[in-house]
């Protein structure tokens, strides 16, 4: 085990504003040892599902081999520290090829798991003591569609328990958390049929409202809760081409400092070589997608099978990578500001994109600026000002300057994009480098950009897009 620390016209200036979300890497946990059959933590060839309680990780395994293998569940204790893998529990012997666990969830020390062999199984839905690995109860079912703690309706607890569904069903079944007995089953559980099919893969709940989110054939389905065992209607916020026979399509609800939203993966193909960032999305609970900025995380390409587990108290999300046997733990931060002014492409073929995290309160003096999609190994510094504008190719640059008036230059924080093609700085809001130096005041609006060198194809420079931050 190892843990690693962690703009082309006036019309463009008037483009609609959009928000963003930053996932800042806290640690990457390598879980290769769980795929070694000689180790007591062996759970199968690959991790298929993840649960995260802010301290320990739980991984459930899958058999991605052509012969039957045992699969199980493993706890990675102290994931942000020593990351010690514990012996596997919940072992399912001789699991058929390309079968295994489909989902995990954790709450209050209880781990829920769903297990799928292609038909109902005595341990299709199970509950475990997370600390000891002891079995609490099991439900005979086909656990191919995930499992989750249902908080009940609108914070009342009415209709709460261990929720699951299965292929061919359009209902949420519910087990009593204490003993696994049926509360609602496939004949009387709440209906969430959205008319897109019945190949359910994963589910998650909004703790505040009880709204249910599901994956079906790579679709994202939302059911708006209206009671303990009822929803008032469904919608399909993400509706790509149906991929009913592809596993590993998951979702998780995030409810924290950054707001209320669902994180999910797009998995249209099973081949390797798929880009990590291009296949993970955020859908706001209020509707609409927002872009994700990955701060400090350079992930390998994979096969787009990712699973997610949110821990609200620590404001962190665990992102499991099936193909690379990694779990990335990221802090979820709301991006500050509004991007404006389109940037020109650099030698990577992409424009450099600026983002910020921190606090909009000037008195907090908490602002981090970041830029991604830069050419590697190039020097750069941030600039700022209090007036937006547009100047094409200033000083022979290939980019656009989107700040007018007196320009502040953060030359004392000169950066190099290194091997990641990204830079970041912490800004001291009491020492903005104008002449003379000024402090940001409540009610101020400031504009930020990055100037950077490039070779495209000869020596030149470029700018990121602009970022407007309104301070309070």
C-alpha positions as CSV (number, residue, x, y, z in Angstrom):
1,X,0.0,0.0,0.0
2,X,1.1,3.6,-0.5
3,X,-0.5,6.9,0.0
4,X,0.6,9.9,-2.0
5,X,0.1,13.5,-0.6
6,X,-1.1,14.5,-1.6
7,X,-11.8,35.5,-25.9
8,X,-12.0,36.7,-29.3
9,X,-14.5,39.5,-29.6
10,X,-16.6,41.9,-27.7
11,X,-19.5,39.4,-27.9
12,X,-17.3,36.9,-26.1
13,X,-16.9,39.2,-23.2
14,X,-20.7,39.1,-22.7
15,X,-20.9,35.3,-22.7
16,X,-23.1,33.8,-20.0
17,X,-21.5,33.2,-16.6
18,X,-21.0,29.6,-15.3
19,X,-19.9,28.2,-12.1
20,X,-17.3,25.5,-11.4
21,X,-16.3,23.0,-8.8
22,X,-12.8,22.1,-7.6
23,X,-11.8,18.7,-6.6
24,X,-8.5,19.2,-4.7
25,X,-6.4,16.1,-4.2
26,X,-5.9,15.0,-0.6
27,X,-4.4,11.6,-1.2
28,X,-4.2,8.7,-3.7
29,X,-4.3,5.3,-2.2
30,X,-2.9,2.4,-4.3
31,X,-4.9,-0.7,-3.7
32,X,-3.0,-3.1,-5.9
33,X,-2.4,-5.4,-3.0
34,X,-6.1,-6.3,-2.8
35,X,-5.8,-8.0,-6.3
36,X,-3.0,-10.3,-5.2
37,X,-4.5,-13.7,-4.3
38,X,-1.6,-14.5,-1.9
39,X,-2.6,-11.5,0.3
40,X,-5.2,-11.8,3.1
41,X,-6.8,-8.6,1.8
42,X,-7.6,-10.2,-1.6
43,X,-11.0,-9.1,-2.9
44,X,-10.8,-10.1,-6.6
45,X,-9.0,-8.9,-9.6
46,X,-10.3,-5.3,-9.3
47,X,-12.2,-3.1,-6.9
48,X,-15.8,-2.5,-8.1
49,X,-17.2,-0.3,-5.3
50,X,-16.0,2.0,-2.6
51,X,-17.3,3.4,0.7
52,X,-15.5,6.1,2.7
53,X,-16.1,7.2,6.3
54,X,-13.5,10.0,6.4
55,X,-10.9,7.7,8.0
56,X,-11.2,4.2,6.5
57,X,-11.9,3.1,3.0
58,X,-13.9,0.0,2.2
59,X,-13.5,-1.7,-1.2
60,X,-15.7,-4.5,-2.7
61,X,-14.2,-6.7,-5.3
62,X,-15.0,-8.0,-8.8
63,X,-13.9,-11.0,-10.8
64,X,-12.6,-9.7,-14.1
65,X,-10.9,-13.0,-14.9
66,X,-12.0,-15.8,-17.2
67,X,-12.1,-18.4,-14.3
68,X,-14.1,-18.4,-11.0
69,X,-12.5,-16.5,-8.2
70,X,-13.3,-15.5,-4.6
71,X,-14.3,-11.9,-4.1
72,X,-14.8,-10.0,-0.9
73,X,-14.7,-6.7,1.0
74,X,-11.6,-5.1,2.5
75,X,-11.2,-2.2,4.9
76,X,-8.2,0.1,4.3
77,X,-7.6,1.5,7.8
78,X,-6.2,5.0,8.3
79,X,-6.4,5.7,4.5
80,X,-4.9,9.2,4.8
81,X,-2.0,7.9,7.0
82,X,-0.5,4.4,7.1
83,X,-3.2,3.0,4.8
84,X,-3.2,-0.5,6.2
85,X,-5.2,-3.2,4.4
86,X,-7.2,-5.5,6.7
87,X,-8.1,-9.1,5.9
88,X,-11.0,-9.4,3.6
89,X,-14.5,-10.2,4.9
90,X,-17.8,-11.0,3.3
91,X,-16.0,-13.5,1.0
92,X,-18.1,-15.0,-1.8
93,X,-16.3,-18.2,-3.0
94,X,-16.0,-19.1,-6.6
95,X,-17.7,-16.0,-8.0
96,X,-18.3,-16.5,-11.8
97,X,-16.3,-14.6,-14.4
98,X,-17.2,-11.0,-14.8
99,X,-19.4,-10.9,-11.7
100,X,-19.0,-9.7,-8.2
101,X,-20.0,-6.8,-5.9
102,X,-21.9,-3.9,-7.5
103,X,-22.2,-1.4,-4.7
104,X,-21.2,-0.3,-1.2
105,X,-22.4,2.3,1.3
106,X,-21.5,3.2,4.8
107,X,-23.3,5.0,7.7
108,X,-22.8,4.8,11.4
109,X,-20.3,2.0,11.2
110,X,-22.6,-0.2,9.1
111,X,-21.5,-1.2,5.6
112,X,-24.1,-2.2,3.1
113,X,-23.1,-4.3,0.1
114,X,-24.8,-5.6,-3.1
115,X,-23.5,-8.8,-4.8
116,X,-24.5,-10.1,-8.2
117,X,-23.9,-13.5,-9.8
118,X,-26.6,-13.0,-12.5
119,X,-29.5,-14.3,-10.5
120,X,-30.8,-14.0,-6.9
121,X,-28.3,-15.1,-4.3
122,X,-28.7,-15.5,-0.5
123,X,-26.1,-12.7,0.0
124,X,-27.4,-10.4,-2.7
125,X,-27.9,-7.6,-0.2
126,X,-25.9,-7.7,3.0
127,X,-25.1,-5.5,6.0
128,X,-21.8,-5.7,7.9
129,X,-20.1,-4.3,11.0
130,X,-17.5,-2.1,9.4
131,X,-15.1,-2.3,12.3
132,X,-15.1,-6.1,12.7
133,X,-16.3,-7.4,9.4
134,X,-19.0,-9.3,11.2
135,X,-22.2,-10.2,9.3
136,X,-25.4,-8.4,10.5
137,X,-28.0,-9.7,8.1
138,X,-28.5,-10.7,4.4
139,X,-31.3,-10.6,1.9
140,X,-31.8,-13.1,-0.9
141,X,-31.8,-10.9,-4.1
142,X,-30.0,-10.2,-7.3
143,X,-27.7,-7.3,-6.1
144,X,-26.7,-6.0,-9.5
145,X,-28.0,-2.5,-9.1
146,X,-26.2,-1.1,-6.1
147,X,-27.4,-0.4,-2.6
148,X,-27.7,2.8,-0.5
149,X,-28.9,4.2,2.8
150,X,-32.3,5.8,2.2
151,X,-32.6,8.8,4.5
152,X,-36.4,8.8,4.1
153,X,-38.6,11.7,3.1
154,X,-37.6,15.3,3.6
155,X,-35.6,14.8,6.7
156,X,-38.4,13.1,8.6
157,X,-36.9,9.6,8.5
158,X,-40.2,8.2,7.1
159,X,-39.3,5.5,4.6
160,X,-35.6,5.2,5.7
161,X,-33.6,2.0,5.6
162,X,-31.4,0.0,3.3
163,X,-32.5,0.7,-0.3
164,X,-31.9,-1.3,-3.4
165,X,-33.4,-2.3,-6.7
166,X,-32.6,-4.9,-9.4
167,X,-32.7,-5.4,-13.1
168,X,-36.2,-5.4,-14.6
169,X,-37.7,-3.6,-11.6
170,X,-39.0,0.0,-11.5
171,X,-39.3,0.1,-7.7
172,X,-37.1,0.8,-4.7
173,X,-37.1,-2.1,-2.2
174,X,-36.3,-1.3,1.4
175,X,-34.9,-3.4,4.3
176,X,-35.0,-2.6,8.0
177,X,-31.4,-1.6,9.0
178,X,-31.6,-3.4,12.3
179,X,-32.5,-6.9,11.1
180,X,-32.9,-6.8,7.3
181,X,-36.6,-7.5,7.3
182,X,-38.7,-6.2,4.4
183,X,-40.2,-2.8,4.7
184,X,-41.1,-2.5,1.1
185,X,-40.4,-5.0,-1.6
186,X,-40.5,-5.3,-5.4
187,X,-44.3,-5.4,-5.4
188,X,-45.0,-2.3,-3.3
189,X,-41.8,-0.2,-3.2
190,X,-41.9,3.3,-4.6
191,X,-42.0,3.5,-8.4
192,X,-39.3,5.4,-10.2
193,X,-39.7,4.1,-13.8
194,X,-38.5,7.0,-16.0
195,X,-39.2,5.3,-19.3
196,X,-35.6,4.8,-20.3
197,X,-35.2,1.1,-19.4
198,X,-34.7,-1.2,-16.5
199,X,-30.9,-1.9,-16.4
200,X,-30.3,-0.2,-13.0
201,X,-26.7,0.1,-12.0
202,X,-26.4,2.4,-9.0
203,X,-28.4,4.6,-6.6
204,X,-27.9,7.6,-4.3
205,X,-30.1,9.8,-2.1
206,X,-30.3,13.5,-1.3
207,X,-30.2,13.4,2.6
208,X,-32.2,16.7,2.8
209,X,-35.1,15.8,0.5
210,X,-34.9,12.1,0.1
211,X,-34.8,12.5,-3.7
212,X,-33.4,9.4,-5.4
213,X,-30.8,9.3,-8.2
214,X,-30.1,6.2,-10.2
215,X,-28.1,5.1,-13.2
216,X,-29.8,3.1,-15.9
217,X,-28.0,2.1,-19.1
218,X,-25.6,5.0,-18.5
219,X,-28.6,7.4,-18.0
220,X,-28.9,9.5,-14.9
221,X,-32.4,9.4,-13.5
222,X,-33.8,11.6,-10.8
223,X,-36.9,10.8,-8.7
224,X,-38.4,13.7,-6.8
225,X,-39.6,12.5,-3.4
226,X,-43.1,13.2,-2.2
227,X,-43.5,10.8,0.7
228,X,-42.0,7.8,2.6
229,X,-42.7,5.5,-0.3
230,X,-43.6,7.8,-3.1
231,X,-42.1,10.2,-5.7
232,X,-44.0,12.9,-7.6
233,X,-42.2,12.3,-10.8
234,X,-39.0,11.5,-12.6
235,X,-36.6,13.2,-14.9
236,X,-33.5,12.2,-16.9
237,X,-30.9,14.9,-16.5
238,X,-28.2,12.9,-18.4
239,X,-29.5,11.0,-21.4
240,X,-26.7,9.6,-23.7
241,X,-27.0,6.6,-25.9
242,X,-28.2,3.7,-23.9
243,X,-25.6,1.2,-22.8
244,X,-27.7,-1.4,-21.0
245,X,-25.1,-4.2,-20.9
246,X,-22.1,-2.2,-19.6
247,X,-21.4,-2.4,-15.8
248,X,-19.7,0.2,-13.7
249,X,-22.0,3.2,-14.2
250,X,-22.3,4.8,-10.7
251,X,-23.4,8.0,-8.9
252,X,-23.2,9.6,-5.5
253,X,-24.9,12.6,-3.9
254,X,-22.7,15.4,-2.5
255,X,-24.2,17.7,0.1
256,X,-21.6,20.0,1.7
257,X,-19.9,23.3,1.6
258,X,-19.9,23.4,-2.2
259,X,-23.7,22.8,-2.5
260,X,-26.0,20.0,-3.4
261,X,-25.2,17.9,-6.5
262,X,-24.6,14.4,-8.0
263,X,-21.3,13.1,-9.2
264,X,-21.5,10.4,-11.8
265,X,-19.4,8.7,-14.5
266,X,-20.0,8.3,-18.2
267,X,-19.2,4.7,-19.3
268,X,-20.2,4.1,-22.9
269,X,-17.3,1.7,-23.7
270,X,-15.4,-0.9,-21.8
271,X,-12.0,-0.3,-23.6
272,X,-9.0,1.1,-21.7
273,X,-7.3,4.3,-22.6
274,X,-10.3,6.5,-21.7
275,X,-9.6,9.9,-20.1
276,X,-10.4,10.2,-16.4
277,X,-11.4,13.9,-16.4
278,X,-13.6,13.6,-19.5
279,X,-15.8,10.9,-18.0
280,X,-16.7,12.3,-14.6
281,X,-19.6,14.8,-14.4
282,X,-21.5,17.0,-11.9
283,X,-25.2,17.5,-12.1
284,X,-26.6,20.2,-9.7
285,X,-29.6,19.2,-7.6
286,X,-31.3,22.3,-9.0
287,X,-30.5,21.2,-12.5
288,X,-27.7,21.7,-15.0
289,X,-24.1,20.6,-15.2
290,X,-21.0,22.5,-14.1
291,X,-17.4,22.0,-15.0
292,X,-14.9,20.3,-12.6
293,X,-11.4,21.6,-12.0
294,X,-9.0,18.8,-10.8
295,X,-6.4,20.4,-8.5
296,X,-3.3,18.4,-8.0
297,X,-4.7,15.1,-9.5
298,X,-3.1,13.7,-12.6
299,X,-4.9,10.4,-13.1
300,X,-4.0,7.6,-15.5
301,X,-6.4,6.7,-18.4
302,X,-8.6,3.8,-17.6
303,X,-11.8,2.1,-18.7
304,X,-14.2,4.7,-17.2
305,X,-15.4,2.4,-14.4
306,X,-15.4,4.8,-11.4
307,X,-17.3,4.6,-8.1
308,X,-17.8,7.4,-5.6
309,X,-18.4,7.8,-1.8
310,X,-19.0,11.1,-0.1
311,X,-18.2,12.0,3.5
312,X,-19.9,15.2,4.5
313,X,-18.1,16.0,7.8
314,X,-14.7,16.0,6.1
315,X,-16.0,17.5,2.9
316,X,-14.2,14.8,1.0
317,X,-15.1,12.5,-1.9
318,X,-13.5,9.1,-2.6
319,X,-13.2,8.3,-6.3
320,X,-12.4,4.6,-7.1
321,X,-10.6,3.7,-10.3
322,X,-11.4,0.1,-11.3
323,X,-8.8,-0.3,-14.0
324,X,-5.8,1.3,-12.2
325,X,-6.8,0.0,-8.7
326,X,-6.5,3.5,-7.2
327,X,-8.7,5.5,-4.9
328,X,-8.3,9.3,-5.1
329,X,-9.6,11.2,-2.1
330,X,-10.4,14.8,-3.0
331,X,-11.6,17.8,-1.1
332,X,-14.7,19.3,-2.7
333,X,-14.5,23.1,-3.0
334,X,-16.9,25.5,-4.6
335,X,-15.1,27.5,-7.3
336,X,-15.1,31.2,-6.8
337,X,-15.8,33.8,-9.4
338,X,-17.1,33.8,-13.0
339,X,-15.0,33.0,-16.0
340,X,-15.2,35.5,-18.9
341,X,-13.3,36.3,-22.1
342,X,-12.4,33.3,-24.3
343,X,-8.7,32.3,-24.3
344,X,-6.8,31.3,-27.4
345,X,-5.4,27.8,-27.8
346,X,-1.7,27.3,-26.9
347,X,0.8,24.7,-28.1
348,X,-1.2,21.9,-26.4
349,X,-4.1,22.6,-28.7
350,X,-6.2,23.8,-25.8
351,X,-6.7,27.2,-24.1
352,X,-5.4,27.6,-20.5
353,X,-8.3,27.8,-18.0
354,X,-8.3,29.8,-14.8
355,X,-10.2,29.0,-11.6
356,X,-10.2,30.0,-8.0
357,X,-11.2,28.6,-4.6
358,X,-11.4,30.1,-1.2
359,X,-13.8,32.7,0.3
360,X,-15.6,35.6,-1.3
361,X,-15.3,37.5,2.0
362,X,-12.4,39.9,1.7
363,X,-11.7,39.7,5.5
364,X,-11.1,36.0,5.3
365,X,-8.0,36.7,3.0
366,X,-8.5,33.2,1.4
367,X,-8.0,33.1,-2.3
368,X,-6.2,30.5,-4.4
369,X,-5.8,30.9,-8.2
370,X,-5.2,28.0,-10.4
371,X,-4.6,27.5,-14.2
372,X,-4.7,24.2,-16.1
373,X,-4.1,23.1,-19.7
374,X,-0.8,25.0,-20.1
375,X,2.2,23.8,-22.0
376,X,4.7,22.0,-19.8
377,X,7.8,23.6,-18.4
378,X,6.8,27.2,-19.0
379,X,7.2,30.3,-16.8
380,X,4.1,32.3,-15.9
381,X,2.7,34.8,-13.5
382,X,-0.8,36.0,-12.6
383,X,-2.1,39.5,-13.4
384,X,-5.0,41.4,-12.0
385,X,-7.0,44.6,-12.2
386,X,-10.3,46.3,-11.5
387,X,-11.6,46.7,-15.0
388,X,-12.4,44.1,-17.6
389,X,-11.8,44.6,-21.3
390,X,-10.3,43.1,-24.4
391,X,-6.9,43.6,-26.1
392,X,-6.0,41.1,-28.8
393,X,-2.3,40.1,-28.9
394,X,-0.7,42.7,-26.6
395,X,3.0,43.0,-27.2
396,X,2.9,40.3,-29.9
397,X,1.3,37.7,-27.6
398,X,-0.8,34.9,-29.1
399,X,-3.4,35.5,-26.4
400,X,-5.9,38.1,-25.3
401,X,-5.5,40.5,-22.4
402,X,-8.9,40.8,-20.7
403,X,-8.1,43.4,-18.0
404,X,-7.9,47.2,-18.6
405,X,-6.6,50.0,-16.5
406,X,-3.8,49.6,-14.0
407,X,-2.4,46.1,-14.1
408,X,-1.1,44.3,-11.1
409,X,1.6,41.7,-11.7
410,X,2.3,38.8,-9.3
411,X,5.9,38.6,-10.4
412,X,7.2,37.8,-6.9
413,X,5.1,34.6,-7.3
414,X,6.6,33.5,-10.6
415,X,5.5,30.0,-11.5
416,X,6.6,27.2,-13.8
417,X,4.0,24.8,-15.2
418,X,6.4,21.8,-14.8
419,X,5.2,18.3,-15.9
420,X,1.6,18.9,-15.0
421,X,0.9,21.9,-17.2
422,X,-0.7,23.8,-14.3
423,X,0.2,26.5,-11.8
424,X,-1.4,27.9,-8.6
425,X,-0.8,30.6,-6.1
426,X,-2.3,31.8,-2.8
427,X,-3.1,35.5,-3.1
428,X,-2.6,37.8,-0.1
429,X,-5.7,40.0,-0.5
430,X,-4.0,42.7,1.7
431,X,-1.1,43.1,-0.7
432,X,-2.4,43.3,-4.2
433,X,0.6,44.3,-6.4
434,X,-0.5,47.5,-7.9
435,X,1.5,50.7,-7.5
436,X,1.1,51.5,-4.7
437,X,0.1,48.1,-3.1
438,X,-3.6,48.0,-2.2
439,X,-5.9,45.8,-0.1
440,X,-9.1,44.2,-1.4
441,X,-12.2,45.7,0.2
442,X,-15.7,44.4,0.7
443,X,-17.7,45.3,-2.4
444,X,-14.7,45.3,-4.7
445,X,-14.7,43.4,-8.0
446,X,-11.3,42.1,-9.2
447,X,-10.4,40.5,-12.5
448,X,-7.6,37.9,-12.8
449,X,-5.6,36.2,-15.6
450,X,-2.4,34.3,-16.2
451,X,0.3,35.3,-18.6
452,X,2.6,32.5,-19.6
453,X,5.4,31.7,-22.1
454,X,5.0,29.2,-24.9
455,X,6.6,27.8,-28.1
456,X,3.9,27.7,-30.7
457,X,5.9,26.9,-32.8
458,X,8.5,29.6,-31.9
459,X,8.9,31.6,-28.7
460,X,5.8,33.5,-27.8
461,X,3.4,34.1,-24.9
462,X,-0.3,33.6,-24.2
463,X,-3.0,34.3,-21.6
464,X,-5.6,32.2,-19.8
465,X,-9.2,33.2,-19.9
466,X,-10.3,35.8,-17.3
467,X,-11.9,35.3,-13.9
468,X,-14.1,37.9,-12.2
469,X,-14.4,37.7,-8.4
470,X,-16.9,39.8,-6.5
471,X,-15.7,40.3,-2.9
472,X,-18.0,40.8,0.1
